[in-house]
Amino acid sequence: MKYTTEIVVDLPRDEFIQKLDNPDNMKHWQRGLVGYEQLSKNPGQEGAQMALSFKMGNRKMDMIETIIKRNLPEEMHTTYDTKGVHNIQKNYFKEEDGKTRWISESEFQFSGFGMKMMGLLMPGAFKKQSKKYMEDFKAFAENGTSVEHL
């Protein structure tokens, strides 16, 4: 399953990247994030991995983020792996009149019957979640609004 989402954030690209690239800020715009741990000696660089833990309702989800391409401020590509799901995220950042257009190309690859069915039956839920993260980042970056205690 593939789709593209985008949003314009009212910040210059350098400031946008500074906020996006700081893992301590993730809790302010990634709902359900309960913690992260750097797994590599070269955090933030290509090949680096980070463990992320989320709680969504009564469900706990752990995943591994791997940076596959880091060419900031223009682009950053990552993968996310959790049980039954391999997610490839290609993020592009374009400067437009002092604002930043964030374009995110998402590809989900499912394994296991349950996850394959979820991908077939609920593709809109994945796109909606991706868009929500972008909207929450925009609110945090522009206004300092945090989702940490929601």
Secondary structure as the mmCIF struct_conf table of DSSP 4:
data_model
#
loop_
_struct_conf.conf_type_id
_struct_conf.id
_struct_conf.beg_label_comp_id
_struct_conf.beg_label_asym_id
_struct_conf.beg_label_seq_id
_struct_conf.end_label_comp_id
_struct_conf.end_label_asym_id
_struct_conf.end_label_seq_id
STRN STRN1 LYS A 2 VAL A 9
BEND BEND1 ASP A 10 LEU A 11
HELX_RH_AL_P HELX_RH_AL_P1 ARG A 13 LEU A 20
TURN_TY1_P TURN_TY1_P1 ASP A 21 ASP A 21
HELX_RH_3T_P HELX_RH_3T_P1 PRO A 23 ASN A 25
HELX_RH_AL_P HELX_RH_AL_P2 MET A 26 TRP A 29
BEND BEND2 GLN A 30 GLN A 30
TURN_TY1_P TURN_TY1_P2 ARG A 31 GLY A 32
STRN STRN2 LEU A 33 GLN A 38
BEND BEND3 SER A 40 ASN A 42
TURN_TY1_P TURN_TY1_P3 PRO A 43 GLY A 44
BEND BEND4 GLN A 45 GLN A 45
TURN_TY1_P TURN_TY1_P4 GLU A 46 GLY A 47
STRN STRN3 GLN A 49 MET A 56
TURN_TY1_P TURN_TY1_P5 GLY A 57 ASN A 58
STRN STRN4 ARG A 59 ASN A 71
TURN_TY1_P TURN_TY1_P6 LEU A 72 GLU A 74
STRN STRN5 GLU A 75 THR A 82
TURN_TY1_P TURN_TY1_P7 LYS A 83 GLY A 84
STRN STRN6 VAL A 85 GLU A 96
TURN_TY1_P TURN_TY1_P8 ASP A 97 GLY A 98
STRN STRN7 LYS A 99 PHE A 110
BEND BEND5 GLY A 112 GLY A 112
HELX_RH_AL_P HELX_RH_AL_P3 PHE A 113 LEU A 121
HELX_RH_AL_P HELX_RH_AL_P4 PRO A 123 ASN A 143
TURN_TY1_P TURN_TY1_P9 GLU A 148 HIS A 149
#
